[in-house]
């Protein structure tokens, strides 16, 4: 059992399945305290986690800012503080950029971006008051590089990447860390209907691109290379790190994709160097 100085209090959204459930199990196994949020049936998650003495399950729809504030207050009332916030709740949207309707796009942003911000704004006042804390936002391999069929979803995760980078700079003087974790393809329920929305509109001109990705998603389900149990252990290590990184890509596929992108970017910079560097005013020193 950990002593009070080393025991952390975690607050994690979307804890009922997938990454959220595995991270929750790992947190409790490590001897830390956990406030796990779900949208419904809290007793079911509590039972799955064996009604652990260091567990509090709280109802929260992250798109409801008042609920987020109430959940954060309940967490502090229960355990006295929040050391680590994991913004995990979110869902995928498989669609060509043109295919997605305005409402489908708004819904994806409402959860993946605005919901994340609701919870962050609810928790940060407590971290600022205590002069410590760690905000961990979950992005995606699709937040580091674009993929056919994942443009809208990926854009929500690109937003999470940029928001976290700025937060890391804003919060550092206050003793609070911010990390964005970008997992690759892990063997969770992400490609199941419960976590993935496929747009109602399919345009035949995209059959060879987005259509192929739809087929790939069906065939890849439950065959992804990443192990969510190992990912959960990585989160526990991250939460207890003395000097956590701003960026943490997880999975060999994520690392390879990011390196491919940066290599292609460098190639384009070399090819367009004159144009890139030739746009400053003449009175600006090179």
N, C-alpha and C positions, 0 to 999 in steps of 0.2 A: 504494500500500500504506500502511496506517495504521501509525503508530508505536505502541510498547507502551503509551503513556499514553492514547491515544484508542481503542485496539482493545478491544472488549468481548468477554466470554465469555458466551454465551447457553446456557441449558438449556431446551429446549422439549419438551413432551410431545405425543404424538399427531402425529408429524411425517410420517407416511406418505402423507397425502392432505389435500385441502381446505386450510383456513387454515394448518395446520401445515406442509404442503409448500411453499406459497407464501411463508410467512414465512421458512422455512429457506433458500429460494433467495435471498431478499432480504438476509438476514443475511450469507450468504457473499459475495454480490455487493458488499456494502458493505465487505468486508474484515475482518469480525469473525470470531471463532471460535465454533463451534457444537457443542454436544452435543445430538443429536437422538434422542429415544427412540421406539421402536416396540415393538409386542407380539410381532412375529415377522418373520423374514426381513430382518435388518438389512442383508445384502449387497445387497438390491434397492434400498433407499433410498440406500445409499452409491453404487450405480451411477447412480441417477437424478440424484444430486448430483455426479456425475463424480469420485467418490473425492477430493474436495477436500482439500487438505493441512490445512485448518483445521477439518475435520469429524471428529467421533467419533460413531458410531451405537451406541446402547446399548439392550439389551433391557430393557423395563420394562412390567409390568402395574401400573398405578397403584393398583389395589385391594390390592396386596401391599405392606405397609409396609416389610418387610425388603428387598424388591427396590428400593424407592424409596431407602432409605438406602444400599444398595450402589451404585446408579446415581449418586447425588450424590457419593459418595466417589470413584467411578471418574472422574467429571467433574473433580474437583479434582486427583486424581492425574495426569490427562492434561494439563490446561491451567493448573493452579495456583490457580484460583479460579472462582467463579461470580458474574458481575456482574448478570445478568438472568435471572430465571425466568419463563417463559411457561407458565402452566397452561392448555393448549389442549385436551387430551384430553377427550372427552365425546361424548354422543349424544343424539338427540331421541326423545321419546316422544309420539306423536300419539294422544290419547285424551281422552274425557270424564272428568272427575274421578271420577265414579261407576263408569265402565267399567273403569278400571285395577285390576288385581288387586294384592293386597298385595305379591306377589313382584315384579311389574313395577315397582311404585313403589320398593321397596327396591333393586332392581337399578339403577334410574336414579340414585337418591341415592348408591349405592355408588360409582359412577363420577364423577358430576358434582360431588358435594360431598365425600364422604369420601375419594375418590381424590385430589382436589385438595388436601385437607388433608394426606394422607399425604406427598405430594411437597413441600408447603410446609414441613412439619415436618422433612423430611430436608435441605432446602437452607438453611433459615434459620440453623442453627448456624454454617455457614461464612460467611454474610453478616455475622452478629453478630461473629464473630472478626475479620473484615477491616474492620468498621466502615463498610461500604457495601454497596449492592445495590439492586435494584429488582424487586419481585414484581409481575407483570402477570397478572391473572386474567381469563379471557374469560367474559363473561356473555352477554347476548342482548337483543334488543329485547323478548323475552318476560320478561326479568328487570326491566324497567322498567314494564311495563304488562301486564295479563292479556289473553290471547287465548282465544277459544273453541277447544277441542281441545288446548290447550297448557298447561292448568292445572298438571299435575304437573311437566312439564319446566320450565315457567316458574318454578315454586316452587323448583326446584333452583338456578335462576339468580338468583332473588330472594335466596336464601341466599348465593350468591357475592357479590352486591352488598353485603349487610350485613356479611359476614365481612371483605371488603376495606376497607370504611369503617372498621371497628374496627381492623384491622391498620395502616392508614395512620396512625392516631393512636398506636398502641402502638409502631410501628417508627420514627417520625420522630425521637425523641430518640437513636436508635441509628445515625442516618445512613442509614437504609434507607427507600426509598419503596415505596408500594403503589398500584397503579392497577387499576381494573376497566374493561375495555373492553366496550362493548355494541354488537355489530354488528347491523345490520338484516338484510334478506334479500339474501344474496350468492350469486352463481352458482357454487356449489361442489357437492359430492356430498351435502350435508346432507339433501336430500329423497330421496336414493337409499336403497335397502334396506340398504346397508352402514352408513349413519349414522343411519337413522331406523327406530324400532320402532313398529309399529302394534299396538295392543292386540288380543288375541284376542277380547275381548268387545265386541260392538257392540249398543247398546240402541236399539231403533227410535224411542223417544220423542225421541232426540237427532238424528234424521235431518236436521232443518232447521237444526241448529246445527253439531254436531260432524261430522255426515255431509257437510255442505257444505264444511267445512274439509278433510276427507279428499279431496274432489273437487278443491278449490282446490290442495292440495299436489301432486297429480298433474299438474295443468295448469300450475302455476307452475314446476315443475322445469326448470332450465336457462334460465329466463326472468327470474330475479331481477334487480333493478336494480343491485345492488352488484358492483363489479369486485374480485375477490380479489387481483389483482396490485397495485392501488392500496391496498387494505387493508394488504398486506404492507409497502409503502413507509411507510405511516402508523405501523406498528409499529417500523420502524427509526428513524424520527424520534422516536417516543416513547421508545425505549430510549436514545437519545443526548441527550434533553432534560435541561437542567440543573435544571429545576424542573417535573417532570412532574405532571399533574393527578391527582386521585383518581378522577375519572370522565372517560371518553372515549367518548361515543356515536359510532358510525361509520355514516354513511349518512343521506341526507335522510329516508328513511322512519322511521328511529329517532328523529331529531330531531322530526319532525312528530308521531309517536305520543306522545312524551314531553310535548310542548307541549299536545296534546289532553288528556292525563291531568291535567296540572297545572291547566289551565283548568277542567276539570270539577270537580276537587278544590276549587279556589277558589270555584266556584259553590256547591258543597255547604256549604262553610264559611260563606259568606255567608247561606245559607238557614237554617242550623242554629247560627248564631253564639251566640244566647242559651243554647241547650242546652249547647253546647261550653264556654262560659265560665261557666256557672252551676253547676258541679259541685265547686268548691273549698269548703273549710270557710269559715264566715262570718268567722273571725278571720284569714283570709289576705288581705292587702292586694291590691287589684286591680292 
